[in-house]
Amino acid sequence: MDRLPDQLQPGLRLVFVGTAASERSAATGHYYAHPGNRFWPTLFAVGLTPRPYRPHEFPALRELGIGFTDLCKQGAGMDHVALKAGVDVAGFAAKIRHHRPATVAFTSKKAASLFYARPTSAIALGRQPERDDFPTAFVLSSPSGAASGAWTLQPWRELAAHIAQDCA
């Protein structure tokens, strides 16, 4: 059983891609649910949402053209624990190709490293090189409180500028 339900549909302008649900998110059934997570305030701060949203409102973001998924749908907790449940990169890629969002945003270097099959040290934040069969992709600094030492708003701003330009 998936820890968090995918929020995918055709025509989305943006899909956020996490590594796996946190323990708090798995327990509540809400994406980015831990109070120390910067995800929800950041969406509003960079202009991706018209107002601040709370974790339990995540399904409402589909109306804004924003969806959610994770690479590890079965595990939960810190990456070193959650990823023991396995990562389904092929399944993720198939879902994205099926729904064809305009842009995907990995919410950590770890999530991107799993998809691109490269070490996290080889992953740059920001817009990624284009791939023929995949939407425009961004790698964001992790909003998790556990990753606060590596936090930067810059790739989130870059993503928001891209989305604003893409929808103009």
VOGUDREN-135271 format. One record per residue: z, y, x of N, C-alpha, C, CB in turn. Coordinates in steps of 0.1 Angstrom, whole numbers, plus 5000, padded with zeros to 4 digits. Glycine has a CB too. Layout:
# residues N
ZYXZYXZYXZYX...
***
This chain:
# residues 168
500049885008500050005000500050125009501250004990499250225005499150355013500450435011497950435008500950495022502150575021501950705013502750605035500750765015500350885008499050865002500451005017498750904990497450884984496450984990497450904969495250934993494151024997493951124987492850945001493651244991493251354982491751394986494251484982490851304981489451324985488551324973489051214995487551394973486551404963485251464969487051474950484151444963482951514968483051664967481651464961482451734976482351874975483551954981482251914961484451894988485551964994485052045005486651864998485652165007485252245018486052215031485452395015487252145029488152115040488951995037488952235044489051905047490051795046490951795058489251655044492251795056493151785066493451635069494551855063493451605082493551465086494851455095492351415094495851385091497051355099496951225105498251365090497951205114498051075120498650975110498951075133499850995105500450915095501550995088501150785102502050945077503051015070504351015078503250945056505051125077506451135082507351045073506951275084508551015078509450945069509751025056510750915076509851155058510151235046508951245036510451385051507751255042506551255033506351115026505351285042506651005033506550875027507550865016506750765038508750915018509850905008509550984996511150945014508951104998508751194986507351174980508851344991506451124988505051104983504251234985505051064969504751324993504051454995503651485009505051574990502451525012502051555025502851675031500551595025503151655044503851755052505151805046502851875055505951715041507151745033508351785041507451625025508451755054509651785061509851935061509651735075511151985058511352135058511052205071512852155054511052135082510752195095509252195098511452125106508452145090507052135092506452275089506352025084505552325098504952455096503652455087504552515110503252335083501952325076501752415064501752185071502652415055502452495042502552645045503552455032503552695052503552835055502352885063504852875063501852795072500652835080499452845071500452725091499252755062498052775053497952915047498052665042499052955042499053095036498953205047500353115028499653185058499653285068498253315074500553245080497453205075496053225081495053255070495653105089495453255057494553285046493753165040493553385051494153045043493452935037493852905022493752805045495052965018495452955004495853095000496652855003495653124987495953254982497453294980495253274969498253184980499653204979500353094987500053204964501653104989502352994996502452874986503853045000502252754991502352634983503552554989501052554983504052464981505152374986504552234986506352384976505152144994504652004995504351934983505551925003505151944972504851874960503651924953506051884951503052034957501852094950500652044957501952244950500651954967499451924974498251884966499751804984498451814954497251784946496551904941497651694934497252014939496552134934495652194944497652234930495752164956494852214966493352164965495352194980493152054958491852014956491052114948491751874948491752194939491052304931490652414941492052354921491252424953490752514963489752454972492052574970489352334970488452264979489052204991487352364983490352174991491152125002491651984999492252215006491351895008491851755006492751705017490651655004493251585016494151525026493851375028495551545022494051335040494051195043494851175057492651135044495051045061495651015073494850895080497150975071494950885093494350775100495150645098494150805114496450655097497250535095497850555081498450525106497350475072497750485058499050405055496650445049499350305063500450215060501750245067500050075064501650305079502950335086503450475082502650335101504750495087505450625084506450645095506150625070506650775098507650805108506950875120508450685113507650885131507150935143505950845147508250945155504950905155503750835158504050695165502950915167504950695174505250565181505750455172506250595193506250495161506750395151505650365140508050435144505050475135504150465124502850395128503750605119502350415140501150355144501150215147500650425157502350155147502450005148501849935136503949965150501750015125501149955113499649955114501550045101499050015124497650015126496950135122497049895119495850165128494950275125493650225121494850375138493150285110491850245105490750355107491950205090490350375119489350475122488050455115489050485137487550335114486350305107486450335092485950155109487550295086487750325072487850475069489050255067488550545078488650695077487250755078489450755088486450715088485050765090484250735077484450715102484350615072483550585060483950665048483850435057485250695046485650785035485150925037487250795035485150975049484651105052483051115049484951155066482351015054480951005052480550995037480250895060481450925030481250905015481451035008482150795010482551105011482851225003482251355009484351245003481851355021481051465028481751595027479651465022482951615031483551755031482751835041485051745034482851965039482152055049482752055062482052195043484152045063484852055075486051955074485352195077486451895086487651825087488451885098487351675090489851885096490751945105491851835109491352075100491851795121492851705125494151785128492451625138495251745122496451825123497251795136497251815111496651725145497351705158496351655168498551605157496651675181495751615191495851465191496251665205496951405186497051265185496151205175498551225182496051265164495151225153493651225158495251305140493351335165491951355170491751255181491751495176492751225190492551135201492250995195493751125210492850955184492650825178491150815173493650795167490750925166489350925161488350925172489151045152488551005182487551025192487650915203487551155198488750835203489050735213489050785227487950625212489850905228490050965241491550995242489251095242492051005254493451045255493751185250493951035270494951205246495251345240495051455250496751345235495251415263494951525274493551565275495451465287492651485269491151515269490751585257490351385271491651615248491351675235491651825236492151605223490751905233490952055232491252095218489652125238492052195217492252255203491052335199493552345203490852345186489752425181488652345176489352525192487452415175486252345170485752245180485152455167485352135175484852025183483352025184485451885178482751955194481351945194480751875182480851865207479651915177479051865165478651715168477851945161478751635157478251495157477251485146479451395156476251415148475151405138475651355124474051315143476451265124476851195112478251235107476751045114478751345111480151385107480151535105481051335119481051575096481151715093481751795105482151735081481651925104482252015114483751975115482152165111484251965128485651915130486352015139485651775136487652035135488552115143489852035146489052245135490452065158491752005161492752115161491651935175493752095154494852205152496052165160495152225138496852265164498152225170499052165158498852355176499752065162500551995152501652095146501251875158501652095132502652175126504052105125502252205112504151985130505451915130506551985138505251775135507751995133508852045141509051975154510052045133508651845154508851765167507851815178508651615164506851885174505851925184505952075186504451885179507052135183507152285183506852345197508452325178507052275207506852325221505352345224507352225231504452285216503052295218502352385207502352165219503252445199502652515187501952645191503852555178500752655185500052785186499252795173499052785198499152925168498552955156497052975157499053075149496552995170495153025173494152925166494953035187494252795168493252705162493252715147493452565167494452735141494452755127493752875122495952755122493852985130493153105127491653085128493553225136491253015139489852985141489252895129489652905154490052805125489652725113489452815101490652615110490452895098490452985086489253075087491753065085488853125098487753215100486453135097487653275114486353015102485252925099485052905084485352795107486152865078486052835063485652955056487452785058486253075059485853195052484353235054486753315057483853215066482453235069481553135062482153235084481953015062481252905056481152915041481852765060482152975035482152995020481553125016483552975015481253215026480753345022479353345018480853445034
***
